Amino acid sequence: MLDVSEGGLSFSSPTRLPAGIQLRIQIPSMDRSFCITGHVAWVEKEAKGYTIGVAFTDKDEAFLVRMVEQLCHIESYWQQKIKMGTKTTIEQAASEWIELFASEFPKPLPRRF
């Protein structure tokens, strides 16, 4: 995944997908039941493959994806603290991350969705 905006997301793909095709997207690090739906809104040819833009079908799903993105940042922050030798729980790391970074959490990017 390259970026997430209020209306969709984009990702790199070695395969070109046709505009308009419906997709079900699963976030690999999440519970297997976490799937969202969308359709290919745009495709850009890149040096090594394609960038695919997906527009979300449902506004509630768009909100959930933003929350998942934030959870992924928290998980990464926690893992970094552990690698640095800090003994902390995920809950402690989440509280710390929220205090330090939540106000700077990326606002939805205006894209072509």
DSSP file (Angstrom, degrees, kcal/mol; ACC not computed):
  #  RESIDUE AA STRUCTURE BP1 BP2  ACC     N-H-->O    O-->H-N    N-H-->O    O-->H-N    TCO  KAPPA ALPHA  PHI   PSI    X-CA   Y-CA   Z-CA
    1    1 A M              0   0    0      0, 0.0    10,-0.3     0, 0.0     3,-0.1   0.000 360.0 360.0 360.0 135.6    0.0    0.0    0.0
    2    2 A L        -     0   0    0      8,-3.3     2,-0.3     1,-0.4     9,-0.2   0.869 360.0 -15.5 -96.8 -47.8    1.3    3.4   -0.9
    3    3 A D  E     -A   10   0A   0      7,-1.1     7,-2.2     2,-0.0     2,-0.4  -0.991  50.4-143.1-154.8 162.6   -1.1    5.8    0.7
    4    4 A V  E     +A    9   0A   0     -2,-0.3   105,-0.6     5,-0.2     5,-0.2  -0.989  21.0 176.6-127.4 135.3   -4.6    6.0    2.2
    5    5 A S        -     0   0    0      3,-3.3     3,-0.3    -2,-0.4    61,-0.1  -0.734  48.4 -90.1-127.2-179.7   -6.9    8.9    1.8
    6    6 A E  S    S+     0   0    0    103,-0.3    60,-0.1    -2,-0.2    59,-0.1   0.834 125.2  33.7 -61.3 -32.8  -10.5    9.6    2.9
    7    7 A G  S    S-     0   0    0    102,-0.3    49,-2.9     1,-0.1     2,-0.3   0.529 127.2 -35.0-104.9  -5.8  -11.9    8.1   -0.3
    8    8 A G  E     - B   0  55A   0     -3,-0.3    -3,-3.3    47,-0.3     2,-0.3  -0.956  52.7-106.8 179.6-163.0   -9.5    5.3   -1.1
    9    9 A L  E     -AB   4  54A   0     45,-2.0    45,-3.3    -2,-0.3     2,-0.3  -0.948  16.7-140.1-148.4 166.4   -6.0    3.9   -1.2
   10   10 A S  E     +AB   3  53A   0     -7,-2.2    -8,-3.3    -2,-0.3    -7,-1.1  -0.969  19.0 176.8-132.0 153.1   -3.3    3.2   -3.7
   11   11 A F  E     - B   0  52A   0     41,-1.9    41,-3.0    -2,-0.3     2,-0.3  -0.977  31.0-106.1-149.4 159.6   -0.9    0.3   -4.1
   12   12 A S  E     + B   0  51A   0     -2,-0.3    39,-0.2    39,-0.2    37,-0.1  -0.650  37.4 177.7 -86.3 144.4    1.8   -1.0   -6.4
   13   13 A S  E     - B   0  50A   0     37,-2.5    37,-2.9    -2,-0.3     4,-0.1  -0.993  34.9-147.7-147.2 139.0    1.1   -4.0   -8.6
   14   14 A P  S    S+     0   0    0      0, 0.0     2,-0.4     0, 0.0    35,-0.1   0.688  89.8  66.2 -74.4 -16.2    3.1   -5.8  -11.2
   15   15 A T  S    S-     0   0    0     35,-0.1     2,-0.4    -3,-0.0    35,-0.1  -0.867  84.7-125.8-111.1 137.7   -0.2   -6.5  -13.0
   16   16 A R        -     0   0    0     -2,-0.4    27,-0.0    33,-0.1    36,-0.0  -0.656  24.0-157.8 -78.5 131.5   -2.4   -3.9  -14.6
   17   17 A L        -     0   0    0     -2,-0.4     2,-0.2    -4,-0.1     3,-0.1  -0.901  22.9-110.4-108.1 140.6   -6.0   -4.0  -13.4
   18   18 A P    >   -     0   0    0      0, 0.0     3,-1.6     0, 0.0    22,-0.3  -0.451  36.3-103.8 -71.7 140.0   -8.8   -2.6  -15.5
   19   19 A A  T 3  S+     0   0    0      1,-0.2    22,-0.2    -2,-0.2     3,-0.1  -0.332 105.1  27.4 -58.6 140.1  -10.5    0.6  -14.3
   20   20 A G  T 3  S+     0   0    0     20,-3.1    -1,-0.2     1,-0.3    21,-0.1   0.148  83.1 136.6  94.7 -18.6  -13.9   -0.1  -12.7
   21   21 A I    <   -     0   0    0     -3,-1.6    19,-2.3    18,-0.1    -1,-0.3  -0.367  55.8-120.3 -65.4 140.0  -13.2   -3.6  -11.6
   22   22 A Q  E     -C   39   0A   0     17,-0.2     2,-0.3    -3,-0.1    17,-0.3  -0.587  32.4-168.4 -80.2 141.5  -14.5   -4.4   -8.1
   23   23 A L  E     -C   38   0A   0     15,-3.1    15,-1.9    -2,-0.2     2,-0.5  -0.962  21.2-150.6-130.5 148.3  -11.9   -5.5   -5.5
   24   24 A R  E     -C   37   0A   0     -2,-0.3     2,-0.5    13,-0.2    13,-0.2  -0.990  24.2-160.6-111.4 126.0  -12.0   -7.0   -2.0
   25   25 A I  E     -C   36   0A   0     11,-3.1    11,-2.5    -2,-0.5     2,-0.4  -0.915   7.6-167.0-115.2 131.1   -8.9   -5.9   -0.1
   26   26 A Q  E     -C   35   0A   0     -2,-0.5     9,-0.2     9,-0.2     6,-0.1  -0.952  20.7-133.6-116.0 135.5   -7.6   -7.7    3.0
   27   27 A I    >   -     0   0    0      7,-1.0     3,-1.9    -2,-0.4     7,-0.2  -0.799  18.3-146.5 -86.6 115.1   -5.0   -6.1    5.3
   28   28 A P  T 3  S+     0   0    0      0, 0.0    -1,-0.1     0, 0.0     4,-0.0   0.812  93.4  50.3 -56.8 -36.7   -2.5   -9.0    5.8
   29   29 A S  T 3  S+     0   0    0     -3,-0.1     2,-0.2     2,-0.1     3,-0.1   0.540 102.9  77.8 -81.8  -3.0   -1.5   -8.0    9.4
   30   30 A M  S <  S-     0   0    0     -3,-1.9    -4,-0.0     1,-0.2    38,-0.0  -0.493 100.6 -67.8-100.5 171.1   -5.1   -7.9   10.5
   31   31 A D    >   -     0   0    0     -2,-0.2     3,-2.6     1,-0.2    -4,-0.2  -0.263  49.7-117.0 -52.3 139.6   -7.7  -10.5   11.4
   32   32 A R  T 3  S+     0   0    0      1,-0.3    -1,-0.2    -3,-0.1    -2,-0.0   0.686 112.7  65.1 -59.8 -17.7   -8.6  -12.5    8.2
   33   33 A S  T 3  S+     0   0    0      1,-0.1     2,-1.3    -7,-0.0    -1,-0.3   0.577  75.6 100.1 -82.7  -7.0  -12.2  -11.2    8.5
   34   34 A F    <   +     0   0    0     -3,-2.6    -7,-1.0    -7,-0.2     2,-0.4  -0.660  49.1 148.2 -83.6  97.3  -11.1   -7.6    7.9
   35   35 A C  E     -C   26   0A   0     -2,-1.3     2,-0.3    -9,-0.2    -9,-0.2  -0.968  26.3-165.5-127.7 144.9  -11.9   -7.0    4.3
   36   36 A I  E     -C   25   0A   0    -11,-2.5   -11,-3.1    -2,-0.4     2,-0.3  -0.891  12.3-137.4-124.1 159.5  -13.0   -3.8    2.5
   37   37 A T  E     +C   24   0A   0     -2,-0.3    20,-1.9   -13,-0.2    21,-0.5  -0.865  33.4 136.3-117.9 153.1  -14.5   -3.4   -0.9
   38   38 A G  E     -CD  23  56A   0    -15,-1.9   -15,-3.1    -2,-0.3     2,-0.3  -0.946  39.6-111.6-169.0-175.3  -13.8   -0.8   -3.6
   39   39 A H  E     -CD  22  55A   0     16,-2.0    16,-2.6    -2,-0.3     2,-0.5  -0.974  37.2 -96.3-135.0 152.7  -13.3   -0.4   -7.3
   40   40 A V  E     + D   0  54A   0    -19,-2.3   -20,-3.1    -2,-0.3    14,-0.3  -0.546  40.9 176.1 -68.6 116.6  -10.3    0.5   -9.4
   41   41 A A  E     -     0   0A   0     12,-3.2     2,-0.3    -2,-0.5    13,-0.2   0.772  62.3  -2.9 -93.8 -31.5  -10.6    4.2  -10.0
   42   42 A W  E     - D   0  53A   0     11,-1.4    11,-2.9   -24,-0.1     2,-0.4  -0.989  54.6-153.9-158.8 158.8   -7.4    4.9  -11.8
   43   43 A V  E     - D   0  52A   0     -2,-0.3     2,-0.4     9,-0.2     9,-0.2  -0.998   8.1-167.6-139.1 131.9   -4.2    3.1  -13.0
   44   44 A E  E     - D   0  51A   0      7,-2.5     7,-2.6    -2,-0.4     2,-0.3  -0.984  22.4-127.5-122.3 131.7   -0.8    4.7  -13.7
   45   45 A K  E     - D   0  50A   0     -2,-0.4     5,-0.2     5,-0.2     2,-0.2  -0.596  32.4-174.2 -73.8 132.9    2.0    2.9  -15.5
   46   46 A E  E >   - D   0  49A   0      3,-2.9     3,-0.9    -2,-0.3    -1,-0.0  -0.712  41.6 -95.3-120.2 173.2    5.3    3.0  -13.5
   47   47 A A  T 3  S+     0   0    0      1,-0.3     2,-0.3    -2,-0.2     3,-0.1   0.885 123.0  26.7 -57.3 -40.8    8.8    1.9  -14.4
   48   48 A K  T 3  S-     0   0    0     -3,-0.0     2,-0.4   -35,-0.0    -1,-0.3  -0.582 133.4 -49.0-124.7  69.1    8.2   -1.5  -12.7
   49   49 A G  E <  S- D   0  46A   0     -3,-0.9    -3,-2.9    -2,-0.3     2,-0.3  -0.873  81.4 -49.3 114.0-139.6    4.5   -2.2  -12.9
   50   50 A Y  E     -BD  13  45A   0    -37,-2.9   -37,-2.5    -2,-0.4     2,-0.5  -0.957  26.8-133.4-141.5 152.7    1.5    0.0  -12.0
   51   51 A T  E     -BD  12  44A   0     -7,-2.6    -7,-2.5    -2,-0.3     2,-0.5  -0.967  29.7-157.8-105.1 125.9    0.1    2.1   -9.3
   52   52 A I  E     -BD  11  43A   0    -41,-3.0   -41,-1.9    -2,-0.5     2,-0.5  -0.903   4.7-154.4-109.9 127.7   -3.5    1.3   -8.7
   53   53 A G  E     -BD  10  42A   0    -11,-2.9   -12,-3.2    -2,-0.5   -11,-1.4  -0.901  11.1-165.1-102.3 125.0   -6.0    3.7   -7.1
   54   54 A V  E     -BD   9  40A   0    -45,-3.3   -45,-2.0    -2,-0.5     2,-0.5  -0.937   7.9-150.7-113.6 126.5   -8.9    2.1   -5.4
   55   55 A A  E     -BD   8  39A   0    -16,-2.6   -16,-2.0    -2,-0.5   -47,-0.3  -0.818  25.5-119.1 -93.0 132.2  -12.0    4.1   -4.4
   56   56 A F  E     - D   0  38A   0    -49,-2.9   -18,-0.3    -2,-0.5     3,-0.1  -0.411  10.2-149.5 -70.6 146.3  -13.8    2.8   -1.3
   57   57 A T  S    S+     0   0    0    -20,-1.9     2,-0.4     1,-0.2   -19,-0.1   0.782  82.0  40.3 -82.3 -30.4  -17.4    1.7   -1.8
   58   58 A D     >  -     0   0    0    -21,-0.5     4,-1.7     1,-0.1    -1,-0.2  -0.973  67.2-144.1-129.6 132.4  -18.5    2.6    1.8
   59   59 A K  H  > S+     0   0    0     -2,-0.4     4,-1.9     1,-0.2     5,-0.1   0.836 104.0  56.8 -63.8 -33.4  -17.6    5.6    3.9
   60   60 A D  H  > S+     0   0    0      1,-0.2     4,-2.1     2,-0.2    -1,-0.2   0.894 106.2  50.1 -65.0 -38.6  -17.6    3.5    7.1
   61   61 A E  H  > S+     0   0    0      2,-0.2     4,-2.3     1,-0.2    -2,-0.2   0.885 106.5  55.6 -65.5 -38.0  -15.0    1.2    5.5
   62   62 A A  H  X S+     0   0    0     -4,-1.7     4,-1.7     1,-0.2    -2,-0.2   0.916 108.3  48.3 -59.9 -43.2  -12.9    4.3    4.6
   63   63 A F  H  X S+     0   0    0     -4,-1.9     4,-1.9     1,-0.2    -1,-0.2   0.914 109.5  52.8 -63.0 -43.2  -12.9    5.3    8.2
   64   64 A L  H  X S+     0   0    0     -4,-2.1     4,-2.5     1,-0.2    -2,-0.2   0.884 105.8  53.9 -60.7 -39.1  -11.9    1.8    9.3
   65   65 A V  H  X S+     0   0    0     -4,-2.3     4,-2.5     1,-0.2    -1,-0.2   0.904 107.0  51.2 -64.0 -40.3   -9.0    1.8    6.9
   66   66 A R  H  X S+     0   0    0     -4,-1.7     4,-2.0     1,-0.2    -1,-0.2   0.891 110.6  49.4 -62.5 -38.5   -7.7    5.0    8.5
   67   67 A M  H  X S+     0   0    0     -4,-1.9     4,-2.4     2,-0.2    -2,-0.2   0.903 109.8  50.6 -67.3 -40.1   -8.0    3.4   11.9
   68   68 A V  H  X S+     0   0    0     -4,-2.5     4,-2.4     2,-0.2    -2,-0.2   0.904 107.7  54.1 -62.9 -40.9   -6.1    0.3   10.7
   69   69 A E  H  X S+     0   0    0     -4,-2.5     4,-1.8     1,-0.2    -1,-0.2   0.927 109.2  47.9 -58.3 -44.4   -3.4    2.6    9.3
   70   70 A Q  H  X S+     0   0    0     -4,-2.0     4,-2.2     1,-0.2    -2,-0.2   0.906 109.8  52.4 -64.2 -41.3   -3.1    4.2   12.7
   71   71 A L  H  X S+     0   0    0     -4,-2.4     4,-2.7     1,-0.2    -1,-0.2   0.880 106.8  53.5 -61.4 -37.5   -2.9    0.8   14.4
   72   72 A C  H  X S+     0   0    0     -4,-2.4     4,-2.3     2,-0.2    -1,-0.2   0.889 107.5  50.7 -64.9 -38.9   -0.1   -0.3   12.1
   73   73 A H  H  X S+     0   0    0     -4,-1.8     4,-2.4     2,-0.2    -2,-0.2   0.912 111.5  48.3 -62.7 -42.4    1.9    2.9   13.1
   74   74 A I  H  X S+     0   0    0     -4,-2.2     4,-2.5     2,-0.2    -2,-0.2   0.923 110.8  50.3 -64.7 -44.6    1.3    2.0   16.8
   75   75 A E  H  X S+     0   0    0     -4,-2.7     4,-2.4     1,-0.2    -1,-0.2   0.917 111.8  48.3 -59.0 -44.5    2.4   -1.6   16.2
   76   76 A S  H  X S+     0   0    0     -4,-2.3     4,-2.3     2,-0.2    -1,-0.2   0.907 110.6  51.1 -62.7 -43.2    5.5   -0.4   14.4
   77   77 A Y  H  X S+     0   0    0     -4,-2.4     4,-2.1     2,-0.2    -2,-0.2   0.916 110.6  49.4 -59.9 -45.0    6.3    2.0   17.2
   78   78 A W  H  X S+     0   0    0     -4,-2.5     4,-2.2     1,-0.2    -2,-0.2   0.921 110.3  49.8 -61.3 -45.9    6.0   -0.8   19.8
   79   79 A Q  H  X S+     0   0    0     -4,-2.4     4,-2.4     1,-0.2    -1,-0.2   0.885 109.4  52.2 -62.0 -39.5    8.3   -3.1   17.8
   80   80 A Q  H  X S+     0   0    0     -4,-2.3     4,-1.6     2,-0.2    -1,-0.2   0.910 108.5  50.7 -62.9 -42.0   10.9   -0.4   17.5
   81   81 A K  H  <>S+     0   0    0     -4,-2.1     5,-2.6     1,-0.2    -2,-0.2   0.905 110.5  49.5 -62.6 -41.3   10.8    0.2   21.3
   82   82 A I  H ><5S+     0   0    0     -4,-2.2     3,-1.8     1,-0.2    -2,-0.2   0.920 108.7  52.1 -63.7 -44.3   11.3   -3.5   21.9
   83   83 A K  H 3<5S+     0   0    0     -4,-2.4    -1,-0.2     1,-0.3    -2,-0.2   0.818 106.3  54.9 -61.7 -30.3   14.2   -3.7   19.5
   84   84 A M  T 3<5S-     0   0    0     -4,-1.6    -1,-0.3    -5,-0.2    -2,-0.2   0.449 125.3-104.8 -82.8   0.4   15.8   -0.8   21.4
   85   85 A G  T < 5S+     0   0    0     -3,-1.8     2,-0.5     1,-0.3    -3,-0.2   0.546  71.9 144.3  91.4   8.3   15.5   -2.8   24.6
   86   86 A T      < -     0   0    0     -5,-2.6     2,-0.8    -6,-0.2    -1,-0.3  -0.708  44.0-142.4 -83.3 123.7   12.5   -1.0   26.1
   87   87 A K        +     0   0    0     -2,-0.5     2,-0.3    -5,-0.0    -5,-0.0  -0.777  44.2 138.7 -87.6 114.3   10.2   -3.3   28.0
   88   88 A T        -     0   0    0     -2,-0.8     2,-0.2   -10,-0.1    -6,-0.0  -0.984  47.9-118.0-151.9 156.4    6.7   -2.1   27.4
   89   89 A T     >  -     0   0    0     -2,-0.3     4,-2.5     1,-0.1     5,-0.2  -0.539  33.0-111.5 -91.0 164.7    3.3   -3.4   26.6
   90   90 A I  H  > S+     0   0    0      1,-0.2     4,-2.5     2,-0.2     5,-0.2   0.869 120.2  54.9 -62.1 -35.8    1.3   -2.7   23.5
   91   91 A E  H  > S+     0   0    0      2,-0.2     4,-2.3     1,-0.2    -1,-0.2   0.912 108.9  46.4 -64.8 -42.4   -1.1   -0.6   25.6
   92   92 A Q  H  > S+     0   0    0      2,-0.2     4,-2.4     1,-0.2    -2,-0.2   0.918 113.7  48.7 -64.7 -43.2    1.7    1.5   27.0
   93   93 A A  H  X S+     0   0    0     -4,-2.5     4,-3.0     1,-0.2    -2,-0.2   0.890 110.3  52.0 -64.0 -38.6    3.2    2.0   23.5
   94   94 A A  H  X S+     0   0    0     -4,-2.5     4,-2.6     2,-0.2    -2,-0.2   0.927 110.0  47.9 -64.5 -44.6   -0.2    2.9   22.1
   95   95 A S  H  X S+     0   0    0     -4,-2.3     4,-2.2     2,-0.2    -2,-0.2   0.921 114.6  46.5 -61.1 -43.7   -0.7    5.6   24.8
   96   96 A E  H  X S+     0   0    0     -4,-2.4     4,-2.5     2,-0.2     5,-0.2   0.928 112.4  49.4 -64.6 -45.7    2.7    7.0   24.2
   97   97 A W  H  X>S+     0   0    0     -4,-3.0     4,-3.6     1,-0.2     5,-0.8   0.918 110.9  50.5 -60.5 -43.3    2.3    7.0   20.4
   98   98 A I  H  X5S+     0   0    0     -4,-2.6     4,-1.1     1,-0.2     5,-0.4   0.920 112.3  46.9 -61.3 -43.9   -1.0    8.7   20.7
   99   99 A E  H  <5S+     0   0    0     -4,-2.2    -1,-0.2    -5,-0.2    -2,-0.2   0.900 122.3  35.4 -64.4 -40.2    0.4   11.4   23.0
  100  100 A L  H  <5S+     0   0    0     -4,-2.5    -2,-0.2    -5,-0.2    -3,-0.2   0.871 135.0  11.8 -81.9 -38.5    3.5   11.9   20.8
  101  101 A F  H >X5S+     0   0    0     -4,-3.6     3,-1.4    -5,-0.2     4,-0.7   0.605  92.6  92.3-123.6 -14.6    2.1   11.5   17.3
  102  102 A A  G ><<S+     0   0    0     -4,-1.1     3,-1.0    -5,-0.8    -3,-0.1   0.862  89.2  54.4 -58.1 -37.5   -1.7   11.4   17.0
  103  103 A S  G 34 S+     0   0    0     -5,-0.4    -1,-0.3     1,-0.3    -2,-0.1   0.769 113.2  43.8 -68.0 -22.3   -2.0   15.2   16.4
  104  104 A E  G <4 S+     0   0    0     -3,-1.4    -1,-0.3     2,-0.1    -2,-0.2   0.422  80.7 132.6 -98.7  -0.7    0.4   14.8   13.5
  105  105 A F  S << S-     0   0    0     -3,-1.0    -3,-0.0    -4,-0.7   -35,-0.0  -0.270  74.3 -89.1 -53.9 132.1   -1.2   11.7   12.1
  106  106 A P        -     0   0    0      0, 0.0    -1,-0.2     0, 0.0     3,-0.1  -0.118  37.9-133.4 -52.2 130.2   -1.6   12.3    8.4
  107  107 A K        -     0   0    0     -3,-0.1    -3,-0.0     1,-0.1  -101,-0.0  -0.497  46.3 -75.4 -74.2 153.8   -4.8   13.9    7.4
  108  108 A P        -     0   0    0      0, 0.0  -103,-0.2     0, 0.0    -1,-0.1  -0.240  51.9-127.3 -53.4 134.7   -6.5   12.3    4.5
  109  109 A L        -     0   0    0   -105,-0.6     2,-0.7    -3,-0.1  -103,-0.3  -0.668  17.1-117.9 -85.3 135.9   -4.8   13.2    1.2
  110  110 A P        +     0   0    0      0, 0.0     2,-0.2     0, 0.0    -1,-0.1  -0.644  51.2 158.9 -73.2 116.4   -6.8   14.6   -1.6
  111  111 A R        -     0   0    0     -2,-0.7     2,-0.9  -103,-0.0  -105,-0.0  -0.553  56.6 -77.6-123.8-169.4   -6.5   12.1   -4.4
  112  112 A R              0   0    0      1,-0.2   -57,-0.1    -2,-0.2   -59,-0.1  -0.218 360.0 360.0 -90.0  45.8   -8.5   11.2   -7.5
  113  113 A F              0   0    0     -2,-0.9    -1,-0.2  -105,-0.1  -104,-0.0   0.415 360.0 360.0-105.9 360.0  -11.3    9.3   -5.7
